[in-house]
Amino acid sequence: MIELREVSKTVMSGSEPLTILHPLSLTIAHGEFVAIVGPSGSGKSTLLGLIAGLDAPTSGSVLIDSVDITQLGEDALAKLRGEKVGFVFQFFHLIPSLTAYENVAVPMEIAGAGDARARAQRLLEEVGLTGRAHHYPSQLSGGEQQRVALARALANDPKIVLADEPTGNLDSANGRHIMELLRAIHQTRGTTIVLVTHDRELAGMADAHLVLRDGRVVERTLQRRDPIPLAQGEPVRPR
């Protein structure tokens, strides 16, 4: 479970304080798929960074599975993220000198997983990239690179996946496919997914949403709804 207690973020802009995120409290239950929606500058990526422990709040507390991560040192934070959190970013952040397979396998090898090779192959198959495993990022389309990044996010079987504008660099067809993959992962694995997006249509595929504007919540539906089922016979495969 993810819990935010009166979390805010203020930075200095010149000599004046600038509040990026006004005090916010919310709870995201285990297994929920929540979309954080809003225009550029609304505070949504800042909020995701605070949930991830990549940034520290000015006030308030962030808890993951009842652990207040704002009280953890860098080593403990890195350990918690490595065990419980997977990340997907807008700009892929793949290692260009490694193949798709190697990009997925490396986090597992660092964690000391004994079956890293077999698991990497299974994850690439799960995102529809079996035949592209030995291609380098420069040999893959944007949609394929994002699917590698998604497989890498699942490498250590995290309870939580945080996705920051994962469709932002993709066309509409590839963007929708990434959302379908996230939805399938949510449904089959029970993974908690927190998605940041400016696209209200894609956000509608999540269970619930939180709308931000100017660092304030202007709309929220955080009660869990029935997940939107995949269309009958719809495969989760590359398009």
MOZI-V971114 format. One record per residue. N is the residue number from 0. RES is the residue in three letters. PHI is phi as a letter, one per 20 degrees, with the letter a starting at -180 (* if undefined). Layout:
BEGIN
((N:RES:PHI) (N:RES:PHI))
END
This chain:
BEGIN
((0:MET:*) (1:ILE:d) (2:GLU:c) (3:LEU:d) (4:ARG:d) (5:GLU:l) (6:VAL:e) (7:SER:c) (8:LYS:b) (9:THR:c) (10:VAL:c) (11:MET:e) (12:SER:d) (13:GLY:m) (14:SER:d) (15:GLU:d) (16:PRO:f) (17:LEU:c) (18:THR:e) (19:ILE:e) (20:LEU:c) (21:HIS:f) (22:PRO:g) (23:LEU:c) (24:SER:c) (25:LEU:a) (26:THR:c) (27:ILE:d) (28:ALA:f) (29:HIS:g) (30:GLY:n) (31:GLU:e) (32:PHE:d) (33:VAL:d) (34:ALA:d) (35:ILE:d) (36:VAL:d) (37:GLY:r) (38:PRO:f) (39:SER:g) (40:GLY:n) (41:SER:e) (42:GLY:o) (43:LYS:f) (44:SER:f) (45:THR:f) (46:LEU:f) (47:LEU:f) (48:GLY:f) (49:LEU:f) (50:ILE:f) (51:ALA:f) (52:GLY:m) (53:LEU:e) (54:ASP:c) (55:ALA:d) (56:PRO:f) (57:THR:f) (58:SER:b) (59:GLY:n) (60:SER:c) (61:VAL:d) (62:LEU:d) (63:ILE:c) (64:ASP:l) (65:SER:m) (66:VAL:e) (67:ASP:f) (68:ILE:f) (69:THR:f) (70:GLN:d) (71:LEU:e) (72:GLY:f) (73:GLU:f) (74:ASP:f) (75:ALA:f) (76:LEU:f) (77:ALA:f) (78:LYS:f) (79:LEU:f) (80:ARG:f) (81:GLY:f) (82:GLU:e) (83:LYS:c) (84:VAL:c) (85:GLY:d) (86:PHE:c) (87:VAL:c) (88:PHE:d) (89:GLN:f) (90:PHE:d) (91:PHE:m) (92:HIS:l) (93:LEU:e) (94:ILE:e) (95:PRO:f) (96:SER:e) (97:LEU:d) (98:THR:f) (99:ALA:g) (100:TYR:g) (101:GLU:f) (102:ASN:f) (103:VAL:e) (104:ALA:f) (105:VAL:g) (106:PRO:g) (107:MET:f) (108:GLU:f) (109:ILE:f) (110:ALA:f) (111:GLY:n) (112:ALA:f) (113:GLY:f) (114:ASP:d) (115:ALA:g) (116:ARG:f) (117:ALA:f) (118:ARG:f) (119:ALA:f) (120:GLN:f) (121:ARG:f) (122:LEU:f) (123:LEU:f) (124:GLU:f) (125:GLU:f) (126:VAL:e) (127:GLY:m) (128:LEU:c) (129:THR:g) (130:GLY:e) (131:ARG:d) (132:ALA:g) (133:HIS:d) (134:HIS:e) (135:TYR:e) (136:PRO:g) (137:SER:f) (138:GLN:e) (139:LEU:d) (140:SER:f) (141:GLY:g) (142:GLY:f) (143:GLU:f) (144:GLN:f) (145:GLN:f) (146:ARG:f) (147:VAL:f) (148:ALA:f) (149:LEU:f) (150:ALA:f) (151:ARG:f) (152:ALA:f) (153:LEU:e) (154:ALA:g) (155:ASN:d) (156:ASP:l) (157:PRO:f) (158:LYS:f) (159:ILE:c) (160:VAL:d) (161:LEU:d) (162:ALA:c) (163:ASP:d) (164:GLU:l) (165:PRO:f) (166:THR:d) (167:GLY:f) (168:ASN:d) (169:LEU:d) (170:ASP:f) (171:SER:f) (172:ALA:f) (173:ASN:f) (174:GLY:f) (175:ARG:f) (176:HIS:f) (177:ILE:f) (178:MET:f) (179:GLU:f) (180:LEU:f) (181:LEU:f) (182:ARG:f) (183:ALA:f) (184:ILE:f) (185:HIS:f) (186:GLN:f) (187:THR:e) (188:ARG:d) (189:GLY:m) (190:THR:f) (191:THR:f) (192:ILE:c) (193:VAL:d) (194:LEU:d) (195:VAL:d) (196:THR:b) (197:HIS:e) (198:ASP:e) (199:ARG:f) (200:GLU:f) (201:LEU:f) (202:ALA:f) (203:GLY:f) (204:MET:e) (205:ALA:e) (206:ASP:f) (207:ALA:b) (208:HIS:b) (209:LEU:c) (210:VAL:d) (211:LEU:d) (212:ARG:b) (213:ASP:l) (214:GLY:m) (215:ARG:c) (216:VAL:f) (217:VAL:d) (218:GLU:a) (219:ARG:b) (220:THR:c) (221:LEU:d) (222:GLN:e) (223:ARG:f) (224:ARG:d) (225:ASP:f) (226:PRO:f) (227:ILE:f) (228:PRO:f) (229:LEU:f) (230:ALA:f) (231:GLN:g) (232:GLY:m) (233:GLU:f) (234:PRO:e) (235:VAL:e) (236:ARG:c) (237:PRO:f) (238:ARG:d))
END
